[in-house]
Amino acid sequence: MKRVLITGGAGFLGSHLCDRFIKEGYHVIAMDNLITGDLKNIEHLFKLEHFEFYHHDVSKFIHVPGELDYILHFASPASPIDYLKIPIQTLKVGSLGIHNCLGLARVKNARVLIASTSEVYGDPNVHPQPEEYWGNVNPVGPRGVYDEAKRFQEAMTMAYHTYHGLETRIIRIFNTYGPRMRLNDGRVLPAFIGQALRGEDLTMFGDGSQTRSFCYVDDLVEGIYRLLLSDYAQPVNIGNPDEITIKEFGEEIIKLTGTSQKLISLPLPTDDPKQRKPDITKARSILGWEPKVSRAEGLKITYDYFKSLSKDDLFRMAHHKEF
């Protein structure tokens, strides 16, 4: 039985990856310091023989007994609310954390896949964004702690690949959504759904003309799985190229939830990307991957999930951590 370590395993994406690798017959070791992760996301796995959980900060030395075949580094705050509150931890998990994961991979002779992000492209001057685009990032702006942590993470991973011959994979994740997202994490989709559930007006930034492209989590996990098992070491975009403006998206949420709220405008945050759309040519040609779940279908599943939660769960998700 192959063994996989998933850092950030109690987070939104990490927990879905734990589910997928359990389903595929792996022994799964999840690691999380629970700063933004939530044990509720993986508690259904605790009873399984081939699942382990380590409460640990990957920015500190990592020890995992036994063999490891794969390491997936998904530990990182991923939302503006989080990384603006904990900028130092965000930078450390993208530098010390990846260094520790790569060092462990060398010792275990394991293949590493790292979760990078479309944020490495910054506020792009090229649209849609291909992997060859180097980005337009402000390193000292408020988003720089996240953007540069991910850019450094990619550079460190590629250095280990070229210098040590380590098996590495780099995925650049575009906006993803689905069950287990946190309602207070500052990203547009959970913010809109949380406001709709609370009967509040939906707040967009600026005039809502900026665009995003939303990929359902099951599609993303399939792309991650295919990339891990591929022979391709350069970065690969995984996301849904179905682009929509924030204003149009807010109107979709209002229609989905059947509420009478309206969209209201707030000032545009500093360095907020005006466009976001992946070029997935490489994912299609190298991995045979493209998204299958339509936004209408994925949004319904996601909204039904949040509607099914108790008031206590909704409150806990909306007030998960005070840093």
Summary of the structure (lengths in Angstrom):
residues: 323
radius of gyration: 18.7
end to end distance: 38.7
largest distance: 58.0
contacts: 1114
relative contact order: 0.14
helix: 41%
strand: 18%
